[in-house]
């Protein structure tokens, strides 16, 4: 993967500089972008764009109370903007194939890739907020409070969205 080479930014005492942010959060941001875009190159570009935005707003770094949700929200919004330009269905073939283990036989890999495409298609058909909550929760890295901060919702609202999304997804995949 190619990662953004962060410029050293003078930060307020007790505040992280951009190089530390890149080191600490680039992996998480990459996974966030990849969950939305399903394309490694696009996800890498979004991570770079996220840190460019941070550099553009470097004077605000000292005022950021919760850095992780702030960065995820920037990355999330950039990924959603980019996704509007390229439909996920265009990338599902390659992405689904990449999710299948390489150790299994070719015929089994084709079946698994088909199942992955089916799951991805069912996720795409979920209502927007439910899909967003499900994607953010699927990474198991963000707390409910962080997901709520990224989506601009309450924690109870996010729990409700997740319940509905999982229920709909189960029903659609059972059909």
C-alpha positions as CSV (number, residue, x, y, z in Angstrom):
1,X,0.0,0.0,0.0
2,X,1.2,3.5,-0.6
3,X,0.6,5.8,2.3
4,X,0.6,9.6,2.5
5,X,3.9,11.0,3.7
6,X,2.8,13.4,6.4
7,X,4.4,16.7,6.8
8,X,5.5,17.5,10.3
9,X,3.1,20.0,11.8
10,X,3.8,22.0,14.9
11,X,0.9,21.2,17.2
12,X,-0.2,22.7,20.4
13,X,1.2,21.1,23.6
14,X,-0.5,17.8,24.3
15,X,-1.9,17.6,20.7
16,X,-0.8,15.0,18.2
17,X,1.0,16.0,15.0
18,X,-0.1,14.8,11.6
19,X,2.7,12.3,11.3
20,X,1.5,10.6,14.5
21,X,-2.1,10.6,13.2
22,X,-0.9,8.9,10.0
23,X,1.0,6.3,11.9
24,X,-1.8,5.6,14.4
25,X,-4.9,5.8,12.3
26,X,-4.1,5.1,8.6
27,X,-4.9,1.4,8.9
28,X,-8.3,2.1,10.5
29,X,-9.1,4.8,8.0
30,X,-8.1,2.5,5.1
31,X,-10.6,-0.2,6.4
32,X,-13.3,2.4,6.8
33,X,-12.8,3.6,3.2
34,X,-12.5,0.1,1.9
35,X,-15.8,-0.9,3.5
36,X,-17.5,1.9,1.6
37,X,-15.6,1.7,-1.7
38,X,-14.7,-2.0,-2.1
39,X,-11.6,-1.0,-4.1
40,X,-8.1,-0.9,-2.6
41,X,-6.8,1.9,-4.8
42,X,-9.8,4.1,-4.2
43,X,-9.6,3.4,-0.5
44,X,-5.9,4.4,-0.4
45,X,-6.7,7.6,-2.2
46,X,-9.4,8.4,0.3
47,X,-7.0,7.9,3.2
48,X,-4.5,10.3,1.6
49,X,-7.3,12.8,1.0
50,X,-8.3,12.5,4.6
51,X,-4.8,13.5,5.8
52,X,-4.7,16.3,3.2
53,X,-7.9,17.6,4.8
54,X,-6.3,17.3,8.2
55,X,-3.3,19.3,7.0
56,X,-5.6,21.9,5.7
57,X,-7.3,22.1,9.1
58,X,-4.1,21.7,11.2
59,X,-5.0,24.8,13.2
60,X,-8.1,22.9,14.5
61,X,-6.1,19.9,15.7
62,X,-5.6,21.4,19.2
63,X,-9.4,21.8,19.6
64,X,-10.3,18.3,18.6
65,X,-11.4,16.4,21.7
66,X,-12.0,13.0,20.2
67,X,-9.5,12.5,17.4
68,X,-10.5,9.0,16.3
69,X,-14.2,9.7,15.5
70,X,-13.2,13.1,13.9
71,X,-10.8,11.3,11.5
72,X,-13.2,8.5,10.8
73,X,-16.0,11.0,10.0
74,X,-13.7,12.9,7.5
75,X,-12.7,9.6,5.9
76,X,-16.3,8.3,5.9
77,X,-17.6,11.5,4.2
78,X,-14.8,11.5,1.6
79,X,-15.5,7.8,0.8
80,X,-19.2,8.4,0.4
81,X,-18.5,11.3,-1.9
82,X,-16.2,9.2,-4.0
83,X,-18.7,6.3,-4.0
84,X,-21.4,8.5,-5.5
85,X,-19.1,8.8,-8.6
86,X,-18.4,5.0,-8.9
87,X,-21.2,2.6,-8.2
88,X,-20.2,-0.4,-6.0
89,X,-21.7,-2.9,-8.4
90,X,-18.8,-2.0,-10.7
91,X,-16.3,-3.2,-8.2
92,X,-18.1,-6.2,-6.5
93,X,-16.6,-8.9,-8.8
94,X,-12.9,-8.1,-7.9
95,X,-13.7,-7.2,-4.3
96,X,-15.7,-10.4,-3.7
97,X,-13.0,-12.6,-5.2
98,X,-10.5,-10.9,-2.9
99,X,-12.5,-11.8,0.1
100,X,-12.3,-15.6,-0.6
101,X,-9.4,-17.6,0.9
102,X,-6.7,-18.5,-1.6
103,X,-6.2,-22.0,0.0
104,X,-9.5,-23.4,-1.2
105,X,-10.1,-25.2,-4.5
106,X,-11.0,-23.1,-7.5
107,X,-14.6,-24.5,-7.8
108,X,-15.2,-23.8,-4.1
109,X,-13.6,-20.3,-4.5
110,X,-16.1,-19.5,-7.3
111,X,-19.0,-20.5,-5.1
112,X,-17.7,-18.5,-2.2
113,X,-17.1,-15.4,-4.4
114,X,-20.7,-15.7,-5.7
115,X,-22.0,-15.8,-2.1
116,X,-19.9,-12.8,-1.2
117,X,-21.4,-10.9,-4.2
118,X,-24.8,-11.9,-3.0
119,X,-24.1,-10.6,0.5
120,X,-22.6,-7.3,-0.9
121,X,-25.7,-6.9,-3.1
122,X,-28.0,-7.4,-0.1
123,X,-26.0,-4.9,1.9
124,X,-26.3,-2.4,-1.0
125,X,-30.1,-2.7,-1.0
126,X,-30.4,-1.7,2.7
127,X,-31.6,1.8,3.4
128,X,-28.7,4.3,3.6
129,X,-28.5,4.9,7.3
130,X,-28.8,1.2,8.1
131,X,-26.2,0.3,5.6
132,X,-23.8,2.9,7.0
133,X,-24.3,1.8,10.6
134,X,-23.8,-1.9,9.5
135,X,-20.6,-1.1,7.6
136,X,-19.1,0.9,10.5
137,X,-20.0,-1.7,13.1
138,X,-18.6,-4.6,11.0
139,X,-15.1,-3.5,11.5
140,X,-15.3,-4.2,15.3
141,X,-12.9,-1.3,15.9
142,X,-15.3,1.5,16.6
143,X,-17.4,1.7,19.7
144,X,-21.1,2.4,19.6
145,X,-20.3,6.0,20.8
146,X,-17.8,6.4,18.0
147,X,-20.2,5.1,15.3
148,X,-22.9,7.5,16.7
149,X,-20.4,10.4,16.5
150,X,-19.5,9.5,12.9
151,X,-23.1,9.2,11.8
152,X,-24.3,12.2,13.9
153,X,-26.9,10.0,15.7
154,X,-27.5,8.9,19.3
155,X,-26.1,5.6,20.5
156,X,-29.7,4.2,20.9
157,X,-30.5,5.3,17.3
158,X,-27.4,3.4,16.0
159,X,-28.3,0.3,18.0
160,X,-31.8,0.5,16.4
161,X,-30.3,1.0,12.9
162,X,-28.0,-2.0,13.4
163,X,-30.9,-4.2,14.6
164,X,-33.0,-3.3,11.6
165,X,-30.1,-3.7,9.2
166,X,-29.2,-7.2,10.5
167,X,-32.8,-8.3,10.5
168,X,-33.3,-7.1,6.9
169,X,-30.0,-8.6,5.8
170,X,-30.9,-12.0,7.4
171,X,-34.3,-12.0,5.7
172,X,-32.9,-11.1,2.2
173,X,-30.2,-13.7,2.4
174,X,-32.7,-16.4,3.5
175,X,-34.8,-15.7,0.4
